[in-house]
Amino acid sequence: MMKFQGALIREQNVTFAIVIVKSFVLQNSSEIERARRSFQPFFPGRPIILMAQDSRGIPTYQGRHDIVAFLANIDPSRIPWKEYTIN
C-alpha cells in the first residue's frame, strides 16, 4: 500500500491534479514521465502537475505551463491537499 498527497483543482474552467513528489523526481525527465504515468489512473484525462519542495518549503511545479504559472502565484497552503491511498 502506498500513500501520496495530492489535490484536484478546478480553476478558470480547467480541472487539474497536483501531486507532491520528491525533489529528485523533477531533476530527471524519465522520472517525471514515470511519476506522471503512475498517478494518471487516479486523475484520468486531467493534466497532472508535479510539485516538490526544497529544504525551505519553497515549491517547484512541473507540468502544463499555463497551470504552473497560475500556481506560482498562489500560496501552497491554499491548495486543498488530501491523502490518497493506493492498494
C-alpha positions in Angstrom: 0.0 0.0 0.0 1.2 3.5 -0.9 0.0 6.9 0.1 0.5 10.2 -1.6 -0.5 13.8 -1.1 -2.4 15.4 -3.9 -5.2 17.8 -4.9 -7.8 18.1 -7.6 -8.4 21.7 -8.5 -10.8 23.5 -10.8 -9.7 26.9 -11.8 -10.6 29.1 -14.9 -12.6 26.1 -16.4 -9.6 23.8 -16.2 -9.6 20.8 -13.8 -6.2 19.6 -13.0 -4.3 17.5 -10.4 -1.3 18.3 -8.3 0.8 15.6 -6.7 3.6 16.1 -4.3 6.8 14.2 -5.3 10.4 14.1 -4.0 12.7 16.8 -5.4 14.9 14.2 -7.3 11.9 13.4 -9.5 11.8 16.9 -11.0 15.5 16.6 -11.9 15.1 13.9 -14.4 12.7 13.7 -17.4 12.3 9.9 -17.3 11.4 10.2 -13.5 8.9 12.9 -14.4 7.3 10.7 -17.0 7.3 7.7 -14.7 5.6 9.7 -11.9 3.0 11.2 -14.2 2.1 7.7 -15.6 1.8 6.3 -12.1 -0.7 9.0 -11.0 -2.7 9.1 -14.2 -5.1 6.3 -13.2 -6.2 8.5 -10.2 -6.9 11.5 -12.3 -8.0 10.2 -15.8 -8.0 12.8 -18.5 -6.7 15.5 -16.2 -3.4 17.4 -16.6 -1.1 16.3 -13.7 1.2 18.9 -12.2 4.1 17.5 -10.1 5.2 19.6 -7.1 8.4 19.3 -5.0 9.5 21.5 -2.1 13.1 22.4 -1.3 14.5 22.4 2.3 12.9 25.8 3.0 9.5 24.6 1.8 9.6 26.6 -1.5 7.6 24.7 -4.1 8.7 23.9 -7.6 5.9 22.9 -10.1 6.4 20.9 -13.3 3.7 20.4 -16.0 1.5 22.5 -18.2 3.0 26.0 -18.5 -0.3 27.9 -18.0 -1.2 25.9 -14.9 2.4 26.2 -13.5 2.3 30.0 -14.0 -1.1 30.1 -12.1 0.3 28.0 -9.2 3.4 30.1 -8.9 1.2 33.0 -7.8 -0.7 31.3 -5.0 0.3 30.1 -1.6 0.6 26.3 -1.4 -1.4 26.4 1.9 -4.4 27.4 -0.2 -4.3 24.2 -2.1 -6.9 21.6 -0.8 -4.4 18.8 -0.2 -5.7 15.3 0.7 -4.1 12.0 1.2 -4.7 9.3 -1.4 -4.1 5.6 -0.8 -3.1 3.1 -3.5 -3.7 -0.6 -2.7 
